[in-house]
Amino acid sequence: MTDLIVHARIRNRLIEVLGWIVDARTDVPACGFDDLVNSWNDWAPIDVDDLPHQVFTSTEIAGIRSVGEAIEGFCAATPSSVPNTLEIVRLPEWIRVTAIAGQTLNEMIKRGNSFEGEESNV
């Protein structure tokens, strides 16, 4: 499997997780806050600047970076295990996360999901 196919899969998973974050704008996420944050951290690369431009645009990379920074701010403002309550949804840090995630998702769905098959189709 080539790096481009791996990054295409990462792109698709990030789109999914961004959708889950946006869905949790006004309600506790079905999987809980801890699992949602962990899902983001599972798929978001530590150094987003290394993402290939064949798979991600510069604007998408900037959005992914911003979501990561917003999630770090949310984590800093909450306990290590976040309670699954509506009070958390109302925190300014969570509102910021969902707003930036929504903007980034809107940008990423312009190009949509990447094909996860052969590299020539990435």
C-alpha positions as semicolon CSV with decimal commas, in nm:
position;residue;x (nm);y (nm);z (nm)
1;M;0,000;0,000;0,000
2;T;0,144;0,336;-0,099
3;D;0,162;0,649;0,113
4;L;-0,098;0,822;-0,106
5;I;-0,351;0,546;-0,046
6;V;-0,281;0,560;0,328
7;H;-0,332;0,937;0,324
8;A;-0,650;0,899;0,119
9;R;-0,784;0,671;0,392
10;I;-0,676;0,916;0,660
11;R;-0,858;1,192;0,471
12;N;-1,178;0,987;0,464
13;R;-1,158;0,903;0,835
14;L;-1,097;1,270;0,921
15;I;-1,408;1,366;0,724
16;E;-1,605;1,108;0,924
17;V;-1,472;1,229;1,260
18;L;-1,535;1,593;1,166
19;G;-1,895;1,495;1,092
20;W;-1,925;1,332;1,434
21;I;-1,787;1,644;1,600
22;V;-2,031;1,866;1,411
23;D;-2,317;1,634;1,508
24;A;-2,221;1,695;1,873
25;R;-2,279;2,072;1,851
26;T;-2,590;2,063;2,064
27;D;-2,597;1,716;2,215
28;V;-2,363;1,475;2,387
29;P;-2,188;1,259;2,124
30;A;-2,324;0,905;2,106
31;C;-1,975;0,766;2,168
32;G;-1,901;1,016;2,447
33;F;-1,658;1,307;2,453
34;D;-1,355;1,098;2,547
35;D;-1,397;0,857;2,257
36;L;-1,472;1,139;2,014
37;V;-1,155;1,326;2,110
38;N;-0,958;1,001;2,097
39;S;-1,098;0,928;1,749
40;W;-0,973;1,266;1,630
41;N;-0,633;1,200;1,781
42;D;-0,624;0,854;1,620
43;W;-0,655;1,000;1,270
44;A;-0,517;1,353;1,284
45;P;-0,144;1,353;1,214
46;I;0,085;1,519;1,464
47;D;0,254;1,724;1,194
48;V;-0,022;1,826;0,954
49;D;0,227;2,013;0,738
50;D;0,354;1,673;0,620
51;L;0,018;1,584;0,462
52;P;0,056;1,540;0,085
53;H;-0,096;1,810;-0,132
54;Q;-0,216;1,543;-0,375
55;V;-0,468;1,443;-0,107
56;F;-0,516;1,760;0,103
57;T;-0,537;2,124;-0,002
58;S;-0,352;2,395;0,189
59;T;-0,686;2,521;0,323
60;E;-0,780;2,173;0,444
61;I;-0,443;2,133;0,615
62;A;-0,489;2,467;0,791
63;G;-0,838;2,359;0,902
64;I;-0,711;2,027;1,037
65;R;-0,443;2,214;1,229
66;S;-0,706;2,454;1,371
67;V;-0,935;2,170;1,479
68;G;-0,643;2,003;1,656
69;E;-0,556;2,326;1,836
70;A;-0,920;2,378;1,938
71;I;-0,939;2,021;2,071
72;E;-0,621;2,082;2,271
73;G;-0,787;2,391;2,421
74;F;-1,099;2,190;2,502
75;C;-0,892;1,919;2,670
76;A;-0,700;2,177;2,873
77;A;-1,029;2,322;2,999
78;T;-1,189;1,992;3,099
79;P;-1,103;1,702;3,332
80;S;-0,896;1,413;3,194
81;S;-1,217;1,212;3,164
82;V;-1,486;1,440;3,027
83;P;-1,835;1,386;3,172
84;N;-2,099;1,324;2,909
85;T;-2,335;1,605;3,004
86;L;-2,502;1,889;2,821
87;E;-2,301;2,134;3,031
88;I;-1,992;2,026;2,836
89;V;-2,169;2,100;2,505
90;R;-2,224;2,455;2,626
91;L;-1,859;2,521;2,712
92;P;-1,703;2,792;2,494
93;E;-1,414;2,557;2,419
94;W;-1,649;2,291;2,281
95;I;-1,846;2,550;2,085
96;R;-1,515;2,661;1,929
97;V;-1,423;2,298;1,845
98;T;-1,755;2,235;1,670
99;A;-1,746;2,567;1,482
100;I;-1,396;2,507;1,346
101;A;-1,478;2,143;1,272
102;G;-1,783;2,257;1,074
103;Q;-1,578;2,501;0,868
104;T;-1,312;2,238;0,802
105;L;-1,570;1,974;0,712
106;N;-1,738;2,213;0,468
107;E;-1,402;2,276;0,304
108;M;-1,315;1,906;0,284
109;I;-1,648;1,795;0,141
110;K;-1,598;2,031;-0,153
111;R;-1,353;1,771;-0,284
112;G;-1,519;1,484;-0,101
113;N;-1,380;1,150;-0,001
114;S;-1,071;1,012;-0,165
115;F;-1,079;0,683;-0,347
116;E;-0,917;0,422;-0,123
117;G;-0,825;0,179;-0,398
118;E;-0,541;0,197;-0,646
119;E;-0,304;0,492;-0,634
120;S;-0,379;0,598;-0,990
121;N;-0,728;0,691;-0,871
122;V;-0,625;0,891;-0,561
